[in-house]
Amino acid sequence: MTDLRRASVDEVLQRVEAALGTRLDRTTVVRKRRSVGARTERGTWVRIERRGLDRIGVQGGDGTPSAEALQGISKPEWLVGIAWRDEAEPVMWRADETELLPSAPVGSAVVAEAPDLPSGWWAELNASLDALAGQQTNRIATPDTETITQALVTQTIRQVFPDVDATVSEWCPAHADLNWANVTAPQFCVFDWEDWGMAPRGLDAATLWAASLAVPTLSDRVRVERRADFASRDGKLMTLFVAAKLLGPYARPGDPRLAGARAVAEQVAKELHAP
C-alpha cells in the first residue's frame, strides 16, 4: 500500500493546483499515510486523499462534501472538490478545498502526552457528537477505510473475545475517524470527514478513547465525557471492537495502549456477559 508520507506527490499537487486555480504553499504541506494537505494562496485548505477503488464501497468517496449537510457540528465549511481515477493503478484521488481550521490539530492520531483542553472544548465535542448522532444518512461509516457491518463487528470482536454476543442494536451517524489528529484546540473543530456514516452507537467515543490510552488520565476523561455512550450496550461493543484491533493478531509489542485497552475491555466483556 502506498504511503503518502514517503511517496512523491509533486505531480498530484500540480494537478490539483491547475484544477482548482490556486497555488499550494509547499511550506505548509502535511503528509499522512493516505492523504496530503496544504494551505492555498487564497487562505483556504486543500486535502488530497488517495483511496483504492476496492475501499470506496457503495457510497462513493465523497465524505467531505456530503458532510456539508450536517447541522450543529463544529467543522470547516466545504467549498469545492475534484476527483479522478489514477491512470496506472486502481485508485481514486480526491481533493477537497475547505475553509481553514480555527486552531491547530491537537496532535498526532495517538497522543503520548495529555493536551491542555479547556472545559469549553469538551462541551463543544459533546455538542457536536450529540448533534451528529441525531441526524440521518444513507452512508455507511468506513473506519480504517473498511465498511462497518454487523459481520465485521462480530468478526473483529470475536478474534479476542470469542464468547461475546456482538449483535448491534442501535446505529447512528458517526465521524468514524475521531482521533487527536482530526480535532483542533483550543477552539474545537472536527475535520477529515471522508469516512463518516452510519455505525454502531459509541464508535466515535471508543475510537477517541483508544487514541488516548497512552495517557490514562486522558482516556479516563474521554470515558467520563461520553459516559452515556460507554454505558450503552452498543457502546460497550464498540469498546471491544476498537480494543480488539489493538489486542488482536496485529498487536504491536510495546504499544503503550495495550495494558489500558486490555484492562477496560476485560471488564466490559464481563459486563456484557452479566445477566
C-alpha positions in Angstrom: 0.0 0.0 0.0 1.4 3.4 -1.0 2.3 5.6 2.0 1.9 9.3 1.1 4.3 10.2 3.9 7.1 8.8 1.8 5.8 8.7 -1.8 6.4 11.6 -4.3 3.3 13.7 -4.6 4.6 16.6 -6.7 2.6 15.7 -9.8 -0.6 15.3 -7.8 -0.1 18.7 -6.1 0.4 20.3 -9.5 -2.7 18.7 -10.9 -4.8 19.9 -8.0 -3.4 23.4 -8.4 -4.3 23.5 -12.1 -7.8 22.2 -11.4 -8.6 24.5 -8.5 -6.9 27.5 -9.9 -4.7 28.2 -6.9 -1.2 27.7 -5.6 -0.5 25.4 -2.7 2.0 26.6 -0.1 4.6 23.9 0.0 5.9 25.0 3.4 2.5 24.1 4.9 2.2 20.6 3.5 1.0 18.0 6.0 1.5 14.3 5.0 -0.4 11.4 6.4 -0.5 7.8 5.3 -3.3 8.2 2.8 -3.7 12.0 2.5 -1.8 15.2 1.9 -2.9 18.7 2.8 -1.7 22.2 2.3 -2.8 25.8 2.6 -3.7 27.7 -0.6 -2.6 31.2 -1.6 -6.3 32.3 -1.2 -6.4 31.4 2.5 -8.1 28.0 2.3 -7.1 24.5 2.9 -6.9 21.6 0.4 -6.9 17.9 1.5 -5.9 15.3 -1.1 -6.8 11.7 -0.5 -5.7 8.5 -2.2 -8.1 5.6 -1.9 -8.2 2.2 -3.6 -11.3 1.6 -5.7 -11.9 -1.5 -3.5 -12.1 0.7 -0.5 -14.7 3.2 -1.8 -17.7 1.0 -1.4 -21.3 1.7 -2.5 -21.4 5.2 -1.0 -18.6 6.6 -3.1 -15.7 8.7 -2.0 -17.5 12.0 -1.3 -17.4 12.1 2.5 -16.3 15.7 2.9 -18.9 17.3 0.6 -21.7 15.1 1.8 -20.9 16.1 5.4 -21.8 19.7 4.5 -25.5 18.8 5.0 -24.8 18.0 8.7 -26.1 20.6 11.2 -24.9 21.7 14.6 -21.4 20.4 14.3 -18.2 22.4 14.6 -16.4 21.7 11.3 -14.8 23.6 8.5 -17.0 24.7 5.6 -16.5 22.7 2.4 -16.0 24.9 -0.7 -15.2 22.7 -3.8 -13.9 19.3 -4.7 -12.5 17.3 -7.6 -11.8 13.6 -8.2 -10.1 11.5 -10.8 -9.1 7.9 -11.3 -5.4 7.1 -11.3 -4.1 6.2 -14.8 -1.8 3.4 -13.6 -3.4 1.9 -10.5 -7.0 1.1 -9.4 -7.0 4.2 -7.2 -9.2 7.2 -6.9 -7.7 10.6 -6.0 -9.9 13.3 -4.4 -9.1 16.9 -3.5 -11.4 19.0 -1.3 -11.0 22.7 -0.6 -12.4 23.9 2.7 -12.0 26.9 4.9 -9.0 27.0 7.2 -9.2 25.3 10.6 -9.9 27.7 13.5 -7.0 26.2 15.5 -4.2 23.7 15.1 -4.8 19.9 15.3 -4.4 18.7 18.9 -1.6 16.3 17.9 -0.9 13.1 16.2 -3.6 10.5 15.9 -2.4 8.8 19.1 -1.1 11.2 21.8 1.7 10.4 24.2 1.1 13.5 26.4 -2.1 15.0 27.7 -3.2 18.0 25.7 -4.3 21.2 27.5 -8.0 21.3 26.7 -10.4 23.8 28.4 -13.7 22.8 29.7 -15.4 24.6 26.8 -13.5 22.3 24.4 -15.2 19.2 25.9 -18.5 20.9 25.8 -18.1 21.6 22.1 -17.0 18.0 21.5 -20.1 16.6 23.2 -22.4 19.0 21.5 -21.0 18.1 18.1 -21.1 14.3 18.7 -24.6 14.5 20.1 -25.8 16.6 17.1 -24.2 14.2 14.7 -25.8 11.1 16.3 -29.2 12.7 15.9 -29.1 13.1 12.1 -29.9 10.8 9.2 -27.9 9.5 6.3 -27.8 6.6 3.9 -24.0 6.5 4.1 -22.2 3.6 6.0 -19.1 4.5 8.0 -15.8 3.2 6.9 -13.4 3.2 9.9 -9.9 2.4 8.7 -11.5 2.6 5.1 -13.4 -0.6 5.8 -17.2 -0.6 5.6 -18.6 -1.3 9.0 -21.2 -4.1 9.1 -22.5 -6.4 11.7 -20.3 -9.2 10.2 -17.2 -7.0 10.6 -18.1 -6.1 14.2 -18.7 -9.7 15.1 -15.5 -11.0 13.4 -13.3 -8.3 14.9 -14.6 -8.7 18.5 -14.5 -12.5 18.5 -10.9 -12.6 17.5 -10.2 -11.6 21.1 -13.5 -12.1 22.9 -15.0 -15.2 21.3 -17.8 -15.6 23.8 -19.4 -12.1 23.5 -22.7 -11.7 21.7 -21.7 -8.9 19.3 -25.1 -8.2 17.9 -25.6 -4.4 17.4 -29.0 -2.9 18.2 -28.5 0.9 17.6 -26.9 2.5 14.6 -26.4 6.3 14.2 -24.2 8.7 12.2 -20.5 8.7 13.3 -17.4 10.5 12.1 -15.6 7.1 12.2 -12.0 8.5 12.4 -12.2 10.5 15.6 -8.6 10.8 16.8 -6.4 13.6 18.0 -5.1 14.5 14.5 -8.6 15.2 13.3 -9.7 17.7 16.0 -8.4 21.1 16.8 -7.7 23.1 20.0 -8.0 25.4 21.8 -11.1 26.1 19.6 -12.8 22.8 18.9 -13.4 21.7 15.4 -13.6 18.2 13.8 -12.4 17.7 10.3 -11.5 14.9 7.7 -15.0 13.6 7.1 -14.1 11.0 4.4 -15.2 8.0 6.5 -18.4 9.3 8.1 -21.7 7.4 8.0 -23.9 5.0 10.0 -22.2 3.0 12.6 -23.0 1.3 16.0 -23.6 3.8 18.7 -20.4 4.7 20.6 -17.9 4.2 17.7 -16.6 7.7 17.9 -16.3 7.7 21.7 -14.5 4.4 21.6 -12.1 5.5 18.8 -11.1 8.6 20.7 -10.7 6.6 23.9 -8.4 4.2 22.1 -6.3 7.1 20.7 -5.9 8.3 24.3 -4.9 5.1 26.1 -1.2 6.1 26.3 -2.3 8.8 28.7 -4.6 7.2 31.3 -5.9 10.5 32.6 -7.0 11.5 29.1 -8.6 8.1 28.3 -10.5 8.3 31.6 -11.6 11.8 30.7 -13.0 10.6 27.4 -15.0 7.9 29.1 -16.4 10.4 31.6 -17.4 12.9 28.9 -19.0 10.3 26.7 -20.3 8.1 29.6 -23.8 7.7 28.1 -22.2 6.1 25.0 -19.9 3.9 27.0 -22.7 2.8 29.3 -24.9 1.6 26.5 -24.7 -2.0 25.2 -23.6 -0.9 21.8 -21.0 1.5 23.3 -19.6 -1.5 25.2 -19.4 -3.4 21.9 -17.6 -0.6 20.3 -15.1 -0.5 23.2 -14.4 -4.2 22.5 -14.3 -3.5 18.7 -11.6 -0.9 18.9 -9.8 -2.7 21.8 -9.7 -5.9 19.7 -7.9 -4.1 16.9 -5.2 -3.2 19.4 -5.1 -6.6 21.2 -5.7 -9.0 18.3 -3.5 -10.6 15.7 -1.8 -7.3 14.7 -1.0 -6.2 18.2 2.4 -4.3 18.4 4.6 -5.4 21.3 5.5 -2.4 23.4 2.4 -0.4 22.4 1.7 1.7 25.5 -2.0 1.4 24.9 -2.2 -2.3 25.3 -2.4 -2.6 29.1 -5.1 0.0 29.4 -7.1 -1.4 26.5 -6.9 -4.9 28.0 -8.0 -3.9 31.5 -11.0 -1.9 30.3 -12.0 -4.4 27.6 -11.9 -7.4 30.0 -14.2 -5.5 32.4 -16.6 -4.6 29.7 -16.7 -8.2 28.4 -17.7 -9.3 31.9 -20.4 -6.7 32.0 -21.8 -7.9 28.7 -21.8 -11.5 30.0 -23.7 -10.5 33.2 -27.4 -11.4 33.4 
